[in-house]
Amino acid sequence: QALLMHGRNAMLCRAASEIHSLCPPYVCKNENLVLTFIRSEPGHCCYKESFGIKRIHAPTLNWFLNYGMKNSDPFVVTGTMKEWPAMKKWVNPNYFLKIAGHRHVPVEFGNNYMSKSWNQKVIPLGEFVCNHTIEKKSKVCENSTEDQPLKRYRKDNGSGGTATDLNQNISSTAYLAQHELLVQIPELEKDIIVPDYCSLSLADAKSTGEVAVNFWFGPPGTVSPLHHDPKNNLLAQVTGSKLIKLASPQQNENVYPNPGMMSNTSQVDVENEENVDLEKYPKFKDAKLEQVVLNPGEMLYIPANHWHFVKSLDTSISLSFWW
């Protein structure tokens, strides 16, 4: 039954892609319009801060398995994403509008999935891109009558209104998070290469051999609170940068897992460690957190059950490979 449902979903995705290909592309042909992703500050992508996390250039499969995975420590992989078409294509917002502007995607709103204000809406990808990820100064083309993405989707009608005007209607915490967008939009799957590292597993590991690929897309400030996942993860950074804080499973007691169903998520807000209430969480003072900034073209290996907090420093597009 699961295989049957998977087959039906694949057929629906292909059919939707065919229909979308017949629609007029949401891309401005006027060369004067340049859509750019929001950056938190100029030149930001060059950060190299790393505390306790090794950076390894293009490790061999043997090193990855017998040193990296066996040690159960996170490390950054560099130099293995140069051949991805996504590294050039995904920096351009118009590319997403052209490929999949009409397609509907689940977008999260709120500080993070643990906040009381959190909710999720299904909206066109073009609406998400134009309202939440591009510079507000981007305007519609002058003297043009074509159906443009900013006219169709922007809450300010593409006029490039002031930040104050825009922020009254547009949430800055919209996040297209943990979505199998490459399954939904097969054209995007052609832009990436699943790392060979995802075929590796330790002798005592329970692996199905399948790799789940999830898409993460959001403006600066989007956050995944400190949590852990049951599978190994290669987090690949395509555009923008992310700050990641990590703690080993041995730190469980010090990071205060939530009770009940959300026990994989910490009760402690580690974004501002100096502000943690130590009267409420006294053992956190003994917690040992490592930190790294993940830049475009880099991958972070996160072992299964390893705690990690993630924050986007720019408009960021990442892929997580779980196996």
N, C-alpha and C positions, 0 to 999 in steps of 0.2 A: 504493500500500500504506500509506503514512504517513497519507493522508487517511482510509483505511478504518479504521485503528487509532484515529485521533482520534475518528471517529464512534462506534466501539464504546466507547471510554472515556467519551465524553459520555453515551451511553445507560446505561452502568453507573452513572455518577454520579447521573443522574436517578433510576434505579431504586433506588439506595441511599437517596437522599433521600426517596423515596416510602415506603420501608420504615421509615426513621427517623421519619417523621411519624406513623406508627401506634403508635410506642412511647410509653410515658408519659414526659413531660418530666422531666429531672433538674433541677427547680427547686423551691425551698422556698416554699410559699405563706404561711408564717408571717411576718408583717411584722417580727417581732422579730429575724429572722436577716438580717444584712447581710454579704454577702461582699465583701471589698475586696482589691484587688491590693496586693502588697507594695510599699512605698515605702522607699527607702534612708534618707530623712530627711524630716521635715515641710516642706512648701512648696518641695520640691526643683524642681518643674517650672518655676519662674520664672528659672532660670539664663539668662544672656544672654552668657556668655563667648564671645568670638570673636576669633581671632588670624589676621588676614590674609584672612578670608572675608567677602565682602560679603553683606548682607541686602537683598533687593530686594522691595518690596511689589507683588504682583500684576503682574509685568512683562507687557508686550504680547508677542504672538507675534513681532513684528518685532524687539523688543529681545532676546528670548530667543535668536533665531536669529542675528541680525547682530551682536550684541555678546557675549552670554553664550557661545553655542556657538563662535563664531569665535575668541574669545580662549582657548578651551580651559582655562578656569579654573573651579574649583568655586565655586558661590554658593548662598545660601539663598533660597528663594522663600517669602514669607509672604502670608497673606490669600487663599489660593485653595482652602482645604479646609473653609470654614465651612458649606457646603451639604451636606457628606457626612453621611448618617445615622450612619455609623460613629463620628463624633466624639462622639455622645451614647450610642449603643448599646454600643460596644465597651469602655467604661469599666466595664461591669457584668459580672463573671464569670458570673453566672447566665444572661446572654444566650447565651453560648457553650454552656453546659450544656443549655439548652433547644433551641437550634438544632441542635447537633451533638455532644452529650455521648457518644452511643453510637459515633460514627464513629472509626475507627482512623487514627492519623497517625504518621509517622516522627519520633521524638524522639531528638536527639543527647545523649549523656552524656559528660562529660569537660571539661577546661579549654577546649579548642578542637579544631578538626578536625586539627590538627597534633600534638596530644599523644598520647603512647603509650597513655594510658588511654581514648582516645576510642572510643566504640562507639555503635551506633544500635539502638533498639528500636521496634517498632510497638505502640502502646498506645492505648486509648481517649482521645479528647481530654479527656473529663471527668476521667480519672485524672491527666492532665498538669496540667490547670487546678487541681484541688483539692489536689494534692500539692506543686506547685512554684511556683504564682503567687499564691496568696492568703495573707492574713495568718493565721498559725498560731492566733491567738486566736479566729478564727471557729469557732463550734461548731454542732452540730446543734440543731434547734429542740427546746425542752423540751416534754414532754407531747405529742409528736407521733409517730404510728405510720407516717406516710407514708414511702415510699422516698426518702430525701434524698441529695443528691450527696455530702455529706461522709461519711455513713455508708457509702455504696457505695464511694467511691474513696479516702478519706484513710487513710493508713497508721496514723494514730492513732485510727481509727474515728470521727473527728469530735469527739473529746473535748477538743481544744485543748490537748494536752499541752505540756510545756515544750520550748523550742527544742532543748535538749540531747537529750531523748528523741526528738524528730522527726528531728534531723539524723543520728542513728545509722542511720536507715533510708531517709532521703530525700536524694537528691543535690541540691545547690543549683545545679548547673550543667546542668540539663536545658534543652534548647533546641529548640523547634520552628522549624527554620531552613530557609530557601530551599525552601519547600514551596508548591506550587500549590493552596493550600487553597480558593481561590475557585472553582477548576475543580471540585474535589471536592465543595464545599458551595455550590451555586449561590445559595442564599439570602443568603449573605454578599456575593456579588458585587453585590447590589442596594444595598448600604450604601456603595459608593464610586463615584467618577466618575473614569474614566481621564483624566488631564490632556491637554488639547489639545496641550501642548508635545511630547508623545510622537509627534506626527505630523510633527515637523520633522526635517530632515536637511540636512547641508551638501552642496554640489554634488559633492564628491569622496568622499563617504561611501558605503559599501556597506550599504544598508539594505533589509531585506525588507518593511518596512512593518508588520511584526507587533510587538506589544507583549507581552512575557512579564511576568506579574504574580506575584511571589513573596511569601509571607507569612513574617514573622519574629516570634516570640512567645517571650519568656523572662523569667526573674526578674532582679533586679539582679546584675551581675557576669558575665553571659554575654558572650562575646567572639568576634569574628571577627578573626583576626590580620591584620597588614598584608599586603594582596594587591591585585591589580587584575583587572578583568574586561574582556572584549573588546568590550562594548557600552556605550553611554551608559546612565546610571542616574539616575532620579529616586527618591530615598529619601524616602518620605512617612511622617512620624511621627504616629501616631494617639493612642496613650496612652504615658505615661512619657517619659523623656528619654534621649538617647544622646550619648555623647562620641565624636567622630570626629576622627581625625588623618589628614592627607592629605599626599601628596608627588607631585610631577609625574613623568612618565615620564623626565625628564632626571635624576632621582635614582636611577635603576636601580642604578648601580654603587655608590652609597653605602648602599643598603639591603639588599644581598646577597641576591638571589633564590636560592631553593633550586635545586639542579641537577635535571635530569630532568623528570619529569611535573609536579612541583609548582613549576615555575619562575615561576608567577604569584603565589607566596607568599614573603614575606621570611623569612630565617632569624633576623632580629633581633626580639626582643620589645620593641616600642616603647611598651608600656603604662607602663613605668617607665624613661624614657629615661636618667635619671641612673644607672641600674644596668647599662646596657649594657656588656658586656665589650669595651673598646676595643682590647685586645691581640688579641682574636679578630676584631673587626670595626673596624679602625682608620679606615676611610673614613667610618664612620657619624658621626664628629665633624663632617663637612662636610655631613651631610644637612640639608635644609631642610624641616621639617614644619610645616604649618599645623594649626590646631585650632579646632573649633567644637562647641558643645553644641546639639543639635537638639531642639527642644521640640514639644509637641503642636500640630498644625496647621501645621507647617512642612515644607518639602521641601528636600532638598539635591540639587543637580545635580552629579553626578560624571561627568566626561568619560570616555569609553572609555580603558582602559589607565592610568588615574590610580590611584596607590596609595592605599588607605584602610584604616585600622584602626577598628573599631567596638566600643564597650563600652556595655552597658545600665546606666544609672544607677538606674533604677527597674524594676519590672515594665513591660516595654515591648512594644508592638505596632507594627510597621512594615510597610510595603509597599514593595517595590522594583519599579519599572517599567523594564524593560530593552528598549531598542530600538536 
